[in-house]
Amino acid sequence: MREVVGCAWCSLAAVHLPAGFTSSPRLVCTARGGEEVDAEDGCTLGSPGRPPQADPGFDVLIDGAESAGVWRDEWM
C-alpha cells in the first residue's frame, strides 16, 4: 500500500501566485490538471517533496509597441 502524502508536502503540487498586489497564493495539483487543493488534502499519487512555484506563462500581445533596443522596419 502506498503512503498518503499531504498536498503541502507533495512533489506533484505547485504554488500558484496570480498577478496583482492583492492576490494570494493557491496550492494546485499538477496530477489533476491544475485543480486547486488544500494543504490538508492528500493522496497516494505523489511522493514527498517540496511544491515548486507554478508558472502559467502569460501571453501578452501589444500591437505596434516599441521596445528598447528593437528598431521597427520603417525606421531602418
PDB file of N, H, CA, C and O in Angstrom:
ATOM      1  N   MET A   1       0.843  -1.177   0.000  1.00  0.00           N
ATOM      2  CA  MET A   1       0.000   0.000   0.000  1.00  0.00           C
ATOM      3  C   MET A   1       0.895   1.250   0.000  1.00  0.00           C
ATOM      4  O   MET A   1       1.863   1.341   0.755  1.00  0.00           O
ATOM      5  N   ARG A   2       0.543   2.201  -0.864  1.00  0.00           N
ATOM      6  H   ARG A   2      -0.244   2.127  -1.477  1.00  0.00           H
ATOM      7  CA  ARG A   2       1.323   3.443  -0.961  1.00  0.00           C
ATOM      8  C   ARG A   2       0.989   4.386   0.182  1.00  0.00           C
ATOM      9  O   ARG A   2      -0.126   4.400   0.705  1.00  0.00           O
ATOM     10  N   GLU A   3       1.986   5.168   0.549  1.00  0.00           N
ATOM     11  H   GLU A   3       2.891   5.157   0.124  1.00  0.00           H
ATOM     12  CA  GLU A   3       1.837   6.147   1.621  1.00  0.00           C
ATOM     13  C   GLU A   3       0.991   7.338   1.142  1.00  0.00           C
ATOM     14  O   GLU A   3       1.127   7.779   0.000  1.00  0.00           O
ATOM     15  N   VAL A   4       0.139   7.842   2.000  1.00  0.00           N
ATOM     16  H   VAL A   4       0.029   7.483   2.927  1.00  0.00           H
ATOM     17  CA  VAL A   4      -0.639   9.041   1.693  1.00  0.00           C
ATOM     18  C   VAL A   4       0.252  10.249   1.973  1.00  0.00           C
ATOM     19  O   VAL A   4       0.772  10.412   3.076  1.00  0.00           O
ATOM     20  N   VAL A   5       0.418  11.096   0.945  1.00  0.00           N
ATOM     21  H   VAL A   5      -0.004  10.964   0.049  1.00  0.00           H
ATOM     22  CA  VAL A   5       1.261  12.292   1.054  1.00  0.00           C
ATOM     23  C   VAL A   5       0.357  13.514   1.048  1.00  0.00           C
ATOM     24  O   VAL A   5      -0.479  13.671   0.158  1.00  0.00           O
ATOM     25  N   GLY A   6       0.523  14.377   2.038  1.00  0.00           N
ATOM     26  H   GLY A   6       1.201  14.249   2.762  1.00  0.00           H
ATOM     27  CA  GLY A   6      -0.263  15.607   2.095  1.00  0.00           C
ATOM     28  C   GLY A   6       0.107  16.559   0.974  1.00  0.00           C
ATOM     29  O   GLY A   6       1.271  16.622   0.578  1.00  0.00           O
ATOM     30  N   CYS A   7      -0.858  17.300   0.455  1.00  0.00           N
ATOM     31  H   CYS A   7      -1.804  17.249   0.776  1.00  0.00           H
ATOM     32  CA  CYS A   7      -0.625  18.191  -0.689  1.00  0.00           C
ATOM     33  C   CYS A   7       0.440  19.254  -0.409  1.00  0.00           C
ATOM     34  O   CYS A   7       1.177  19.642  -1.315  1.00  0.00           O
ATOM     35  N   ALA A   8       0.525  19.723   0.831  1.00  0.00           N
ATOM     36  H   ALA A   8      -0.074  19.408   1.567  1.00  0.00           H
ATOM     37  CA  ALA A   8       1.511  20.749   1.166  1.00  0.00           C
ATOM     38  C   ALA A   8       2.931  20.196   1.182  1.00  0.00           C
ATOM     39  O   ALA A   8       3.885  20.972   1.236  1.00  0.00           O
ATOM     40  N   TRP A   9       3.096  18.872   1.136  1.00  0.00           N
ATOM     41  H   TRP A   9       2.321  18.242   1.091  1.00  0.00           H
ATOM     42  CA  TRP A   9       4.418  18.243   1.161  1.00  0.00           C
ATOM     43  C   TRP A   9       4.589  17.291  -0.014  1.00  0.00           C
ATOM     44  O   TRP A   9       5.360  16.336   0.080  1.00  0.00           O
ATOM     45  N   CYS A  10       3.890  17.528  -1.114  1.00  0.00           N
ATOM     46  H   CYS A  10       3.263  18.304  -1.190  1.00  0.00           H
ATOM     47  CA  CYS A  10       3.904  16.629  -2.264  1.00  0.00           C
ATOM     48  C   CYS A  10       4.720  17.219  -3.411  1.00  0.00           C
ATOM     49  O   CYS A  10       4.655  18.421  -3.667  1.00  0.00           O
ATOM     50  N   SER A  11       5.491  16.371  -4.105  1.00  0.00           N
ATOM     51  H   SER A  11       5.544  15.394  -3.898  1.00  0.00           H
ATOM     52  CA  SER A  11       6.298  16.837  -5.231  1.00  0.00           C
ATOM     53  C   SER A  11       5.451  17.141  -6.462  1.00  0.00           C
ATOM     54  O   SER A  11       5.940  17.794  -7.384  1.00  0.00           O
ATOM     55  N   LEU A  12       4.197  16.689  -6.509  1.00  0.00           N
ATOM     56  H   LEU A  12       3.800  16.159  -5.761  1.00  0.00           H
ATOM     57  CA  LEU A  12       3.317  16.968  -7.646  1.00  0.00           C
ATOM     58  C   LEU A  12       2.468  18.223  -7.446  1.00  0.00           C
ATOM     59  O   LEU A  12       1.751  18.637  -8.358  1.00  0.00           O
ATOM     60  N   ALA A  13       2.542  18.822  -6.275  1.00  0.00           N
ATOM     61  H   ALA A  13       3.124  18.486  -5.534  1.00  0.00           H
ATOM     62  CA  ALA A  13       1.805  20.061  -6.019  1.00  0.00           C
ATOM     63  C   ALA A  13       2.640  21.244  -6.484  1.00  0.00           C
ATOM     64  O   ALA A  13       3.861  21.144  -6.608  1.00  0.00           O
ATOM     65  N   ALA A  14       1.972  22.368  -6.742  1.00  0.00           N
ATOM     66  H   ALA A  14       0.980  22.450  -6.641  1.00  0.00           H
ATOM     67  CA  ALA A  14       2.663  23.596  -7.147  1.00  0.00           C
ATOM     68  C   ALA A  14       1.957  24.785  -6.510  1.00  0.00           C
ATOM     69  O   ALA A  14       0.740  24.783  -6.328  1.00  0.00           O
ATOM     70  N   VAL A  15       2.738  25.788  -6.179  1.00  0.00           N
ATOM     71  H   VAL A  15       3.727  25.790  -6.327  1.00  0.00           H
ATOM     72  CA  VAL A  15       2.186  27.009  -5.599  1.00  0.00           C
ATOM     73  C   VAL A  15       1.996  28.010  -6.731  1.00  0.00           C
ATOM     74  O   VAL A  15       2.951  28.349  -7.430  1.00  0.00           O
ATOM     75  N   HIS A  16       0.767  28.482  -6.912  1.00  0.00           N
ATOM     76  H   HIS A  16      -0.008  28.207  -6.343  1.00  0.00           H
ATOM     77  CA  HIS A  16       0.439  29.427  -7.982  1.00  0.00           C
ATOM     78  C   HIS A  16       0.127  30.771  -7.362  1.00  0.00           C
ATOM     79  O   HIS A  16      -0.758  30.879  -6.514  1.00  0.00           O
ATOM     80  N   LEU A  17       0.856  31.803  -7.784  1.00  0.00           N
ATOM     81  H   LEU A  17       1.575  31.715  -8.474  1.00  0.00           H
ATOM     82  CA  LEU A  17       0.617  33.157  -7.299  1.00  0.00           C
ATOM     83  C   LEU A  17       0.120  33.999  -8.462  1.00  0.00           C
ATOM     84  O   LEU A  17       0.910  34.385  -9.323  1.00  0.00           O
ATOM     85  N   PRO A  18      -1.189  34.293  -8.503  1.00  0.00           N
ATOM     86  CA  PRO A  18      -1.729  35.108  -9.597  1.00  0.00           C
ATOM     87  C   PRO A  18      -1.139  36.520  -9.586  1.00  0.00           C
ATOM     88  O   PRO A  18      -0.649  36.988  -8.558  1.00  0.00           O
ATOM     89  N   ALA A  19      -1.189  37.181 -10.721  1.00  0.00           N
ATOM     90  H   ALA A  19      -1.586  36.800 -11.556  1.00  0.00           H
ATOM     91  CA  ALA A  19      -0.688  38.545 -10.840  1.00  0.00           C
ATOM     92  C   ALA A  19      -1.572  39.497 -10.041  1.00  0.00           C
ATOM     93  O   ALA A  19      -2.774  39.269  -9.904  1.00  0.00           O
ATOM     94  N   GLY A  20      -0.982  40.545  -9.525  1.00  0.00           N
ATOM     95  H   GLY A  20      -0.006  40.730  -9.636  1.00  0.00           H
ATOM     96  CA  GLY A  20      -1.729  41.562  -8.788  1.00  0.00           C
ATOM     97  C   GLY A  20      -1.202  41.725  -7.376  1.00  0.00           C
ATOM     98  O   GLY A  20      -0.604  40.812  -6.806  1.00  0.00           O
ATOM     99  N   PHE A  21      -1.436  42.902  -6.827  1.00  0.00           N
ATOM    100  H   PHE A  21      -1.921  43.643  -7.290  1.00  0.00           H
ATOM    101  CA  PHE A  21      -0.936  43.204  -5.493  1.00  0.00           C
ATOM    102  C   PHE A  21      -1.755  42.540  -4.394  1.00  0.00           C
ATOM    103  O   PHE A  21      -1.225  42.251  -3.321  1.00  0.00           O
ATOM    104  N   THR A  22      -3.017  42.299  -4.640  1.00  0.00           N
ATOM    105  H   THR A  22      -3.448  42.534  -5.512  1.00  0.00           H
ATOM    106  CA  THR A  22      -3.880  41.738  -3.596  1.00  0.00           C
ATOM    107  C   THR A  22      -4.120  40.247  -3.781  1.00  0.00           C
ATOM    108  O   THR A  22      -4.976  39.682  -3.101  1.00  0.00           O
ATOM    109  N   SER A  23      -3.401  39.602  -4.668  1.00  0.00           N
ATOM    110  H   SER A  23      -2.706  40.061  -5.221  1.00  0.00           H
ATOM    111  CA  SER A  23      -3.609  38.176  -4.901  1.00  0.00           C
ATOM    112  C   SER A  23      -2.995  37.358  -3.769  1.00  0.00           C
ATOM    113  O   SER A  23      -2.070  37.802  -3.089  1.00  0.00           O
ATOM    114  N   SER A  24      -3.520  36.177  -3.588  1.00  0.00           N
ATOM    115  H   SER A  24      -4.271  35.817  -4.141  1.00  0.00           H
ATOM    116  CA  SER A  24      -2.980  35.289  -2.567  1.00  0.00           C
ATOM    117  C   SER A  24      -2.591  33.970  -3.223  1.00  0.00           C
ATOM    118  O   SER A  24      -3.238  33.545  -4.181  1.00  0.00           O
ATOM    119  N   PRO A  25      -1.545  33.315  -2.723  1.00  0.00           N
ATOM    120  CA  PRO A  25      -1.085  32.076  -3.346  1.00  0.00           C
ATOM    121  C   PRO A  25      -2.113  30.953  -3.197  1.00  0.00           C
ATOM    122  O   PRO A  25      -2.840  30.876  -2.207  1.00  0.00           O
ATOM    123  N   ARG A  26      -2.148  30.083  -4.218  1.00  0.00           N
ATOM    124  H   ARG A  26      -1.557  30.146  -5.022  1.00  0.00           H
ATOM    125  CA  ARG A  26      -3.019  28.911  -4.201  1.00  0.00           C
ATOM    126  C   ARG A  26      -2.152  27.677  -4.403  1.00  0.00           C
ATOM    127  O   ARG A  26      -1.132  27.732  -5.090  1.00  0.00           O
ATOM    128  N   LEU A  27      -2.554  26.580  -3.813  1.00  0.00           N
ATOM    129  H   LEU A  27      -3.383  26.535  -3.255  1.00  0.00           H
ATOM    130  CA  LEU A  27      -1.864  25.310  -3.989  1.00  0.00           C
ATOM    131  C   LEU A  27      -2.653  24.510  -5.014  1.00  0.00           C
ATOM    132  O   LEU A  27      -3.848  24.281  -4.830  1.00  0.00           O
ATOM    133  N   VAL A  28      -2.003  24.084  -6.089  1.00  0.00           N
ATOM    134  H   VAL A  28      -1.032  24.271  -6.239  1.00  0.00           H
ATOM    135  CA  VAL A  28      -2.670  23.335  -7.154  1.00  0.00           C
ATOM    136  C   VAL A  28      -1.984  21.981  -7.338  1.00  0.00           C
ATOM    137  O   VAL A  28      -0.800  21.828  -7.038  1.00  0.00           O
ATOM    138  N   CYS A  29      -2.736  21.008  -7.833  1.00  0.00           N
ATOM    139  H   CYS A  29      -3.698  21.132  -8.078  1.00  0.00           H
ATOM    140  CA  CYS A  29      -2.221  19.665  -8.072  1.00  0.00           C
ATOM    141  C   CYS A  29      -1.950  19.495  -9.563  1.00  0.00           C
ATOM    142  O   CYS A  29      -2.866  19.604 -10.378  1.00  0.00           O
ATOM    143  N   THR A  30      -0.700  19.230  -9.921  1.00  0.00           N
ATOM    144  H   THR A  30       0.044  19.141  -9.258  1.00  0.00           H
ATOM    145  CA  THR A  30      -0.352  19.062 -11.331  1.00  0.00           C
ATOM    146  C   THR A  30      -0.818  17.715 -11.871  1.00  0.00           C
ATOM    147  O   THR A  30      -0.985  17.565 -13.082  1.00  0.00           O
ATOM    148  N   ALA A  31      -1.030  16.736 -11.002  1.00  0.00           N
ATOM    149  H   ALA A  31      -0.894  16.857 -10.018  1.00  0.00           H
ATOM    150  CA  ALA A  31      -1.510  15.426 -11.445  1.00  0.00           C
ATOM    151  C   ALA A  31      -2.989  15.452 -11.782  1.00  0.00           C
ATOM    152  O   ALA A  31      -3.489  14.565 -12.474  1.00  0.00           O
ATOM    153  N   ARG A  32      -3.681  16.455 -11.299  1.00  0.00           N
ATOM    154  H   ARG A  32      -3.275  17.175 -10.736  1.00  0.00           H
ATOM    155  CA  ARG A  32      -5.122  16.586 -11.540  1.00  0.00           C
ATOM    156  C   ARG A  32      -5.438  17.778 -12.427  1.00  0.00           C
ATOM    157  O   ARG A  32      -6.518  18.359 -12.316  1.00  0.00           O
ATOM    158  N   GLY A  33      -4.537  18.143 -13.284  1.00  0.00           N
ATOM    159  H   GLY A  33      -3.660  17.671 -13.374  1.00  0.00           H
ATOM    160  CA  GLY A  33      -4.789  19.206 -14.254  1.00  0.00           C
ATOM    161  C   GLY A  33      -4.846  20.596 -13.685  1.00  0.00           C
ATOM    162  O   GLY A  33      -5.540  21.450 -14.237  1.00  0.00           O
ATOM    163  N   GLY A  34      -4.144  20.862 -12.599  1.00  0.00           N
ATOM    164  H   GLY A  34      -3.581  20.168 -12.150  1.00  0.00           H
ATOM    165  CA  GLY A  34      -4.133  22.198 -12.016  1.00  0.00           C
ATOM    166  C   GLY A  34      -5.289  22.481 -11.095  1.00  0.00           C
ATOM    167  O   GLY A  34      -5.590  23.642 -10.819  1.00  0.00           O
ATOM    168  N   GLU A  35      -5.948  21.440 -10.610  1.00  0.00           N
ATOM    169  H   GLU A  35      -5.704  20.496 -10.834  1.00  0.00           H
ATOM    170  CA  GLU A  35      -7.070  21.601  -9.680  1.00  0.00           C
ATOM    171  C   GLU A  35      -6.567  22.178  -8.360  1.00  0.00           C
ATOM    172  O   GLU A  35      -5.530  21.756  -7.848  1.00  0.00           O
ATOM    173  N   GLU A  36      -7.306  23.148  -7.809  1.00  0.00           N
ATOM    174  H   GLU A  36      -8.148  23.491  -8.225  1.00  0.00           H
ATOM    175  CA  GLU A  36      -6.913  23.750  -6.540  1.00  0.00           C
ATOM    176  C   GLU A  36      -7.156  22.761  -5.398  1.00  0.00           C
ATOM    177  O   GLU A  36      -8.207  22.123  -5.336  1.00  0.00           O
ATOM    178  N   VAL A  37      -6.185  22.638  -4.503  1.00  0.00           N
ATOM    179  H   VAL A  37      -5.331  23.157  -4.553  1.00  0.00           H
ATOM    180  CA  VAL A  37      -6.274  21.728  -3.365  1.00  0.00           C
ATOM    181  C   VAL A  37      -5.944  22.481  -2.086  1.00  0.00           C
ATOM    182  O   VAL A  37      -5.354  23.561  -2.126  1.00  0.00           O
ATOM    183  N   ASP A  38      -6.323  21.911  -0.963  1.00  0.00           N
ATOM    184  H   ASP A  38      -6.802  21.034  -0.931  1.00  0.00           H
ATOM    185  CA  ASP A  38      -5.995  22.474   0.341  1.00  0.00           C
ATOM    186  C   ASP A  38      -4.721  21.832   0.857  1.00  0.00           C
ATOM    187  O   ASP A  38      -4.369  20.728   0.443  1.00  0.00           O
ATOM    188  N   ALA A  39      -4.029  22.515   1.753  1.00  0.00           N
ATOM    189  H   ALA A  39      -4.316  23.412   2.089  1.00  0.00           H
ATOM    190  CA  ALA A  39      -2.794  21.979   2.323  1.00  0.00           C
ATOM    191  C   ALA A  39      -3.054  20.697   3.109  1.00  0.00           C
ATOM    192  O   ALA A  39      -2.176  19.839   3.204  1.00  0.00           O
ATOM    193  N   GLU A  40      -4.248  20.561   3.669  1.00  0.00           N
ATOM    194  H   GLU A  40      -4.961  21.258   3.592  1.00  0.00           H
ATOM    195  CA  GLU A  40      -4.575  19.382   4.467  1.00  0.00           C
ATOM    196  C   GLU A  40      -4.995  18.188   3.612  1.00  0.00           C
ATOM    197  O   GLU A  40      -5.068  17.069   4.120  1.00  0.00           O
ATOM    198  N   ASP A  41      -5.273  18.406   2.319  1.00  0.00           N
ATOM    199  H   ASP A  41      -5.213  19.315   1.907  1.00  0.00           H
ATOM    200  CA  ASP A  41      -5.647  17.297   1.440  1.00  0.00           C
ATOM    201  C   ASP A  41      -4.435  16.399   1.224  1.00  0.00           C
ATOM    202  O   ASP A  41      -3.305  16.781   1.531  1.00  0.00           O
ATOM    203  N   GLY A  42      -4.677  15.213   0.699  1.00  0.00           N
ATOM    204  H   GLY A  42      -5.595  14.903   0.450  1.00  0.00           H
ATOM    205  CA  GLY A  42      -3.582  14.306   0.400  1.00  0.00           C
ATOM    206  C   GLY A  42      -4.064  13.162  -0.467  1.00  0.00           C
ATOM    207  O   GLY A  42      -5.268  12.938  -0.586  1.00  0.00           O
ATOM    208  N   CYS A  43      -3.131  12.429  -1.079  1.00  0.00           N
ATOM    209  H   CYS A  43      -2.153  12.611  -0.983  1.00  0.00           H
ATOM    210  CA  CYS A  43      -3.465  11.272  -1.890  1.00  0.00           C
ATOM    211  C   CYS A  43      -2.239  10.369  -2.001  1.00  0.00           C
ATOM    212  O   CYS A  43      -1.224  10.623  -1.353  1.00  0.00           O
ATOM    213  N   THR A  44      -2.324   9.342  -2.797  1.00  0.00           N
ATOM    214  H   THR A  44      -3.149   9.136  -3.324  1.00  0.00           H
ATOM    215  CA  THR A  44      -1.204   8.409  -2.979  1.00  0.00           C
ATOM    216  C   THR A  44      -0.522   8.576  -4.335  1.00  0.00           C
ATOM    217  O   THR A  44       0.303   7.742  -4.708  1.00  0.00           O
ATOM    218  N   LEU A  45      -0.849   9.643  -5.087  1.00  0.00           N
ATOM    219  H   LEU A  45      -1.519  10.321  -4.784  1.00  0.00           H
ATOM    220  CA  LEU A  45      -0.268   9.836  -6.422  1.00  0.00           C
ATOM    221  C   LEU A  45       1.168  10.330  -6.372  1.00  0.00           C
ATOM    222  O   LEU A  45       2.002   9.877  -7.155  1.00  0.00           O
ATOM    223  N   GLY A  46       1.467  11.242  -5.472  1.00  0.00           N
ATOM    224  H   GLY A  46       0.789  11.610  -4.835  1.00  0.00           H
ATOM    225  CA  GLY A  46       2.777  11.881  -5.457  1.00  0.00           C
ATOM    226  C   GLY A  46       3.753  11.237  -4.505  1.00  0.00           C
ATOM    227  O   GLY A  46       3.489  10.181  -3.932  1.00  0.00           O
ATOM    228  N   SER A  47       4.888  11.895  -4.346  1.00  0.00           N
ATOM    229  H   SER A  47       5.102  12.754  -4.811  1.00  0.00           H
ATOM    230  CA  SER A  47       5.902  11.445  -3.407  1.00  0.00           C
ATOM    231  C   SER A  47       6.301  12.643  -2.556  1.00  0.00           C
ATOM    232  O   SER A  47       6.102  13.788  -2.962  1.00  0.00           O
ATOM    233  N   PRO A  48       6.863  12.384  -1.376  1.00  0.00           N
ATOM    234  CA  PRO A  48       7.255  13.505  -0.512  1.00  0.00           C
ATOM    235  C   PRO A  48       8.253  14.419  -1.220  1.00  0.00           C
ATOM    236  O   PRO A  48       9.157  13.958  -1.917  1.00  0.00           O
ATOM    237  N   GLY A  49       8.073  15.687  -1.030  1.00  0.00           N
ATOM    238  H   GLY A  49       7.339  16.062  -0.463  1.00  0.00           H
ATOM    239  CA  GLY A  49       8.952  16.674  -1.657  1.00  0.00           C
ATOM    240  C   GLY A  49       8.457  18.065  -1.332  1.00  0.00           C
ATOM    241  O   GLY A  49       7.618  18.254  -0.451  1.00  0.00           O
ATOM    242  N   ARG A  50       8.989  19.042  -2.058  1.00  0.00           N
ATOM    243  H   ARG A  50       9.670  18.889  -2.774  1.00  0.00           H
ATOM    244  CA  ARG A  50       8.606  20.439  -1.841  1.00  0.00           C
ATOM    245  C   ARG A  50       7.888  20.936  -3.087  1.00  0.00           C
ATOM    246  O   ARG A  50       8.422  20.806  -4.188  1.00  0.00           O
ATOM    247  N   PRO A  51       6.688  21.504  -2.946  1.00  0.00           N
ATOM    248  CA  PRO A  51       5.985  22.013  -4.120  1.00  0.00           C
ATOM    249  C   PRO A  51       6.747  23.158  -4.783  1.00  0.00           C
ATOM    250  O   PRO A  51       7.128  24.112  -4.104  1.00  0.00           O
ATOM    251  N   PRO A  52       6.979  23.083  -6.111  1.00  0.00           N
ATOM    252  CA  PRO A  52       7.646  24.185  -6.813  1.00  0.00           C
ATOM    253  C   PRO A  52       6.661  25.321  -7.087  1.00  0.00           C
ATOM    254  O   PRO A  52       5.467  25.192  -6.818  1.00  0.00           O
ATOM    255  N   GLN A  53       7.164  26.426  -7.620  1.00  0.00           N
ATOM    256  H   GLN A  53       8.134  26.531  -7.839  1.00  0.00           H
ATOM    257  CA  GLN A  53       6.302  27.544  -7.997  1.00  0.00           C
ATOM    258  C   GLN A  53       5.739  27.299  -9.384  1.00  0.00           C
ATOM    259  O   GLN A  53       6.481  26.977 -10.312  1.00  0.00           O
ATOM    260  N   ALA A  54       4.435  27.449  -9.528  1.00  0.00           N
ATOM    261  H   ALA A  54       3.832  27.710  -8.774  1.00  0.00           H
ATOM    262  CA  ALA A  54       3.781  27.275 -10.826  1.00  0.00           C
ATOM    263  C   ALA A  54       3.981  28.536 -11.651  1.00  0.00           C
ATOM    264  O   ALA A  54       3.855  29.647 -11.137  1.00  0.00           O
ATOM    265  N   ASP A  55       4.289  28.366 -12.919  1.00  0.00           N
ATOM    266  H   ASP A  55       4.391  27.463 -13.337  1.00  0.00           H
ATOM    267  CA  ASP A  55       4.474  29.486 -13.832  1.00  0.00           C
ATOM    268  C   ASP A  55       3.488  29.327 -14.979  1.00  0.00           C
ATOM    269  O   ASP A  55       3.705  28.506 -15.870  1.00  0.00           O
ATOM    270  N   PRO A  56       2.400  30.106 -14.970  1.00  0.00           N
ATOM    271  CA  PRO A  56       1.385  29.932 -16.006  1.00  0.00           C
ATOM    272  C   PRO A  56       1.824  30.412 -17.382  1.00  0.00           C
ATOM    273  O   PRO A  56       1.211  30.031 -18.379  1.00  0.00           O
ATOM    274  N   GLY A  57       2.855  31.228 -17.469  1.00  0.00           N
ATOM    275  H   GLY A  57       3.353  31.538 -16.659  1.00  0.00           H
ATOM    276  CA  GLY A  57       3.304  31.733 -18.762  1.00  0.00           C
ATOM    277  C   GLY A  57       2.293  32.661 -19.392  1.00  0.00           C
ATOM    278  O   GLY A  57       1.371  32.207 -20.070  1.00  0.00           O
ATOM    279  N   PHE A  58       2.448  33.933 -19.184  1.00  0.00           N
ATOM    280  H   PHE A  58       3.198  34.302 -18.634  1.00  0.00           H
ATOM    281  CA  PHE A  58       1.489  34.915 -19.669  1.00  0.00           C
ATOM    282  C   PHE A  58       1.640  35.155 -21.159  1.00  0.00           C
ATOM    283  O   PHE A  58       2.761  35.282 -21.651  1.00  0.00           O
ATOM    284  N   ASP A  59       0.541  35.220 -21.880  1.00  0.00           N
ATOM    285  H   ASP A  59      -0.370  35.117 -21.480  1.00  0.00           H
ATOM    286  CA  ASP A  59       0.528  35.561 -23.301  1.00  0.00           C
ATOM    287  C   ASP A  59       0.140  37.026 -23.426  1.00  0.00           C
ATOM    288  O   ASP A  59      -1.018  37.389 -23.219  1.00  0.00           O
ATOM    289  N   VAL A  60       1.107  37.864 -23.766  1.00  0.00           N
ATOM    290  H   VAL A  60       2.048  37.569 -23.934  1.00  0.00           H
ATOM    291  CA  VAL A  60       0.862  39.296 -23.871  1.00  0.00           C
ATOM    292  C   VAL A  60       1.211  39.737 -25.280  1.00  0.00           C
ATOM    293  O   VAL A  60       2.334  39.530 -25.741  1.00  0.00           O
ATOM    294  N   LEU A  61       0.247  40.347 -25.967  1.00  0.00           N
ATOM    295  H   LEU A  61      -0.664  40.515 -25.593  1.00  0.00           H
ATOM    296  CA  LEU A  61       0.464  40.887 -27.301  1.00  0.00           C
ATOM    297  C   LEU A  61       0.140  42.375 -27.284  1.00  0.00           C
ATOM    298  O   LEU A  61      -0.956  42.775 -26.890  1.00  0.00           O
ATOM    299  N   ILE A  62       1.084  43.180 -27.706  1.00  0.00           N
ATOM    300  H   ILE A  62       1.974  42.855 -28.025  1.00  0.00           H
ATOM    301  CA  ILE A  62       0.871  44.617 -27.768  1.00  0.00           C
ATOM    302  C   ILE A  62       1.190  45.043 -29.190  1.00  0.00           C
ATOM    303  O   ILE A  62       2.357  45.178 -29.556  1.00  0.00           O
ATOM    304  N   ASP A  63       0.159  45.253 -29.989  1.00  0.00           N
ATOM    305  H   ASP A  63      -0.789  45.143 -29.692  1.00  0.00           H
ATOM    306  CA  ASP A  63       0.351  45.624 -31.386  1.00  0.00           C
ATOM    307  C   ASP A  63       0.938  47.027 -31.504  1.00  0.00           C
ATOM    308  O   ASP A  63       0.477  47.961 -30.847  1.00  0.00           O
ATOM    309  N   GLY A  64       1.959  47.164 -32.348  1.00  0.00           N
ATOM    310  H   GLY A  64       2.333  46.406 -32.882  1.00  0.00           H
ATOM    311  CA  GLY A  64       2.556  48.468 -32.609  1.00  0.00           C
ATOM    312  C   GLY A  64       3.415  48.992 -31.473  1.00  0.00           C
ATOM    313  O   GLY A  64       3.785  50.166 -31.480  1.00  0.00           O
ATOM    314  N   ALA A  65       3.740  48.166 -30.507  1.00  0.00           N
ATOM    315  H   ALA A  65       3.440  47.212 -30.501  1.00  0.00           H
ATOM    316  CA  ALA A  65       4.531  48.630 -29.367  1.00  0.00           C
ATOM    317  C   ALA A  65       6.008  48.678 -29.735  1.00  0.00           C
ATOM    318  O   ALA A  65       6.469  47.950 -30.615  1.00  0.00           O
ATOM    319  N   GLU A  66       6.727  49.530 -29.059  1.00  0.00           N
ATOM    320  H   GLU A  66       6.354  50.121 -28.344  1.00  0.00           H
ATOM    321  CA  GLU A  66       8.160  49.657 -29.269  1.00  0.00           C
ATOM    322  C   GLU A  66       8.874  49.176 -28.011  1.00  0.00           C
ATOM    323  O   GLU A  66       8.365  49.315 -26.899  1.00  0.00           O
ATOM    324  N   SER A  67      10.036  48.619 -28.203  1.00  0.00           N
ATOM    325  H   SER A  67      10.449  48.506 -29.106  1.00  0.00           H
ATOM    326  CA  SER A  67      10.801  48.095 -27.092  1.00  0.00           C
ATOM    327  C   SER A  67      12.218  48.630 -27.179  1.00  0.00           C
ATOM    328  O   SER A  67      12.709  48.895 -28.276  1.00  0.00           O
ATOM    329  N   ALA A  68      12.878  48.791 -26.056  1.00  0.00           N
ATOM    330  H   ALA A  68      12.480  48.576 -25.165  1.00  0.00           H
ATOM    331  CA  ALA A  68      14.247  49.318 -26.039  1.00  0.00           C
ATOM    332  C   ALA A  68      15.171  48.382 -26.788  1.00  0.00           C
ATOM    333  O   ALA A  68      15.188  47.182 -26.515  1.00  0.00           O
ATOM    334  N   GLY A  69      15.944  48.910 -27.734  1.00  0.00           N
ATOM    335  H   GLY A  69      15.931  49.885 -27.956  1.00  0.00           H
ATOM    336  CA  GLY A  69      16.906  48.123 -28.478  1.00  0.00           C
ATOM    337  C   GLY A  69      16.332  47.409 -29.694  1.00  0.00           C
ATOM    338  O   GLY A  69      17.059  46.696 -30.385  1.00  0.00           O
ATOM    339  N   VAL A  70      15.067  47.582 -29.966  1.00  0.00           N
ATOM    340  H   VAL A  70      14.476  48.162 -29.405  1.00  0.00           H
ATOM    341  CA  VAL A  70      14.442  46.936 -31.121  1.00  0.00           C
ATOM    342  C   VAL A  70      13.936  48.031 -32.056  1.00  0.00           C
ATOM    343  O   VAL A  70      13.142  48.881 -31.653  1.00  0.00           O
ATOM    344  N   TRP A  71      14.396  48.005 -33.301  1.00  0.00           N
ATOM    345  H   TRP A  71      15.041  47.314 -33.628  1.00  0.00           H
ATOM    346  CA  TRP A  71      14.004  49.014 -34.254  1.00  0.00           C
ATOM    347  C   TRP A  71      12.903  48.497 -35.161  1.00  0.00           C
ATOM    348  O   TRP A  71      12.944  47.359 -35.629  1.00  0.00           O
ATOM    349  N   ARG A  72      11.926  49.344 -35.398  1.00  0.00           N
ATOM    350  H   ARG A  72      11.893  50.268 -35.018  1.00  0.00           H
ATOM    351  CA  ARG A  72      10.860  48.988 -36.335  1.00  0.00           C
ATOM    352  C   ARG A  72      11.400  49.058 -37.753  1.00  0.00           C
ATOM    353  O   ARG A  72      12.312  49.839 -38.023  1.00  0.00           O
ATOM    354  N   ASP A  73      10.862  48.267 -38.657  1.00  0.00           N
ATOM    355  H   ASP A  73      10.120  47.633 -38.438  1.00  0.00           H
ATOM    356  CA  ASP A  73      11.365  48.171 -40.043  1.00  0.00           C
ATOM    357  C   ASP A  73      11.387  49.509 -40.764  1.00  0.00           C
ATOM    358  O   ASP A  73      12.343  49.794 -41.485  1.00  0.00           O
ATOM    359  N   GLU A  74      10.360  50.341 -40.591  1.00  0.00           N
ATOM    360  H   GLU A  74       9.583  50.110 -40.005  1.00  0.00           H
ATOM    361  CA  GLU A  74      10.315  51.593 -41.356  1.00  0.00           C
ATOM    362  C   GLU A  74      11.329  52.630 -40.840  1.00  0.00           C
ATOM    363  O   GLU A  74      11.539  53.645 -41.504  1.00  0.00           O
ATOM    364  N   TRP A  75      11.952  52.408 -39.693  1.00  0.00           N
ATOM    365  H   TRP A  75      11.781  51.584 -39.154  1.00  0.00           H
ATOM    366  CA  TRP A  75      12.949  53.331 -39.194  1.00  0.00           C
ATOM    367  C   TRP A  75      14.333  53.018 -39.737  1.00  0.00           C
ATOM    368  O   TRP A  75      15.231  53.853 -39.634  1.00  0.00           O
ATOM    369  N   MET A  76      14.524  51.868 -40.298  1.00  0.00           N
ATOM    370  H   MET A  76      13.794  51.189 -40.381  1.00  0.00           H
ATOM    371  CA  MET A  76      15.860  51.457 -40.759  1.00  0.00           C
ATOM    372  C   MET A  76      16.073  51.858 -42.193  1.00  0.00           C
ATOM    373  O   MET A  76      17.136  51.598 -42.756  1.00  0.00           O
TER     374      MET A  76
END
